[in-house]
Amino acid sequence: MVDVTIGHGGHSFLFGRTLGPEGVIVGLDVDKNAIRRAHFILKDIACRVILICANFSQISELVRKEGIERVDFILADLGVCSAHLADVRMGLSFQTDMPLDMRIDQRLKTTAADIVNEADEKSLADLIYKFGEDRGARRIARFIVRERRSRPITTTGQLAAIVCKALGRPGRKQRSRIHPATRTFQALRIAVNNELENLGKLLDSAPELLSKNGRIAVISFHSLEDRLVKNNFKQNESESIYKVITKKPIVPTREEIADNRRVRSAKLRIAERQ
């Protein structure tokens, strides 16, 4: 199996317990710290474990470099892990004031601060609308440009306050279940890390890697990701490449959401290679 977002190794640990010495888990992650954590979690399971610090968009070449031509299972959990949100170095959270960075892969050059301080107003508005699906995108972009004229926007706290101000909800209790800055932060994170482009490359590579009856499972957390996965699976099914196992996505139960509110938007879709 290939766990393309190894994270803390939790998913791979559960699968690895069912695999014998002949089983192989290839784990990918762009975060070197995640690879280290996964190594510790998976060190005692019986199957062979190969951990690679790389982006899952390169899945084909990475797997084949290990001498593996076909795989039985590909798993992608597209959520941002709690460790990343808490990591001051990554600058992903609007709950805590952090440097405005958002690079999950620190080898990337462009930060969220670069985009926020250098993009013109129209480009900013388009980005927030396209990747954040926020109908207040133009107003948010206008407020960002106005604020940066007096001083650079360098922290997540600054940006969150500007978005709240733009949407007319500065700190008071909102009707919405999500923080006003959620969509803007999502849009910037997607742009900085090329998330949708990389997901597209993963989905395009999967059919040639999966063995017959092999499966791909993707857990997405917002509509842009889910739409990409849904359309890819549907297209491949129409060409008799896949059989879609989940006609409707599997979503968390009330009990699971009560245990962990961050899973409330999760959707799991599964397809099988024909």
CORTADA-V21680 format. One record per backbone hydrogen bond with DSSP energy under -1.0 kcal/mol. NH is the residue of the N-H (numbers start at 0). CO is the residue of the C=O. E is the energy in kcal/mol with one decimal. If there is no record, write none. Layout:
# CORTADA-V21680
nh = (NH;NH)
co = (CO;CO)
e = (E;E)
This chain:
# CORTADA-V21680
nh = (1;2;3;5;8;12;13;14;15;16;17;22;24;25;26;27;28;34;35;36;37;38;39;40;41;44;47;49;51;53;57;58;61;62;63;64;66;67;70;73;74;75;77;84;85;89;90;99;100;101;107;111;112;114;115;116;117;118;123;124;125;126;127;128;129;130;131;132;133;136;139;140;141;142;143;144;145;146;147;149;150;155;158;159;160;161;162;163;164;165;166;168;170;181;184;185;186;187;188;189;190;191;192;194;197;198;199;200;201;202;203;204;205;208;209;210;212;213;214;215;216;217;218;219;225;226;227;228;229;230;231;232;233;234;235;236;237;238;239;240;241;242;244;245;249;256;257;258;259;262;263;265;266;267;268;270;271;272;273)
co = (72;25;74;27;5;8;9;10;11;12;14;19;47;0;49;2;51;30;31;32;33;34;35;36;37;41;22;24;26;51;54;55;57;58;59;60;63;62;208;214;1;216;218;80;81;86;86;153;98;89;104;100;99;110;111;112;113;114;119;120;121;122;123;124;125;126;127;128;127;133;135;136;137;138;139;140;141;142;143;146;146;97;154;155;156;157;158;159;160;161;162;163;168;178;180;181;182;183;184;185;186;187;188;189;193;194;195;196;197;198;199;200;201;205;205;70;272;210;71;270;73;268;75;266;221;222;223;224;225;226;227;228;229;230;231;232;233;234;236;235;235;271;269;269;267;252;253;254;255;259;260;262;219;249;217;215;242;213;240)
e = (-2.7;-2.6;-2.4;-2.8;-2.9;-2.3;-1.7;-2.2;-3.4;-1.6;-1.6;-1.8;-2.7;-2.8;-3.3;-2.6;-1.5;-1.7;-1.9;-2.3;-2.8;-2.2;-1.6;-2.1;-2.6;-1.2;-2.4;-3.0;-2.9;-1.2;-2.1;-1.7;-2.2;-2.6;-2.3;-1.6;-1.8;-1.6;-2.5;-2.2;-2.7;-2.4;-2.8;-1.8;-2.0;-1.2;-1.2;-2.8;-1.4;-3.9;-2.0;-2.9;-1.4;-1.7;-2.8;-2.2;-1.5;-2.3;-2.4;-2.5;-2.7;-2.3;-2.6;-2.2;-3.0;-2.6;-1.2;-1.2;-1.0;-1.6;-2.6;-2.7;-2.2;-2.2;-2.3;-2.4;-2.1;-2.6;-2.4;-1.1;-1.4;-3.0;-1.9;-2.7;-2.2;-2.1;-2.4;-2.4;-2.2;-2.5;-2.2;-2.7;-2.0;-2.0;-2.6;-2.4;-2.5;-2.3;-2.4;-2.6;-2.2;-3.0;-2.1;-1.7;-2.4;-2.3;-2.3;-1.8;-2.1;-2.7;-2.1;-1.8;-1.7;-1.1;-2.3;-2.8;-2.3;-2.6;-2.4;-2.4;-2.8;-2.6;-3.2;-2.6;-2.3;-2.6;-1.6;-2.3;-3.0;-2.6;-2.2;-2.7;-2.4;-2.6;-2.4;-2.1;-2.2;-1.0;-1.9;-3.0;-1.2;-2.3;-2.0;-1.5;-2.6;-2.2;-2.4;-1.8;-1.8;-1.8;-1.7;-2.1;-2.1;-2.5;-2.3;-2.3;-2.8;-3.5;-3.0)
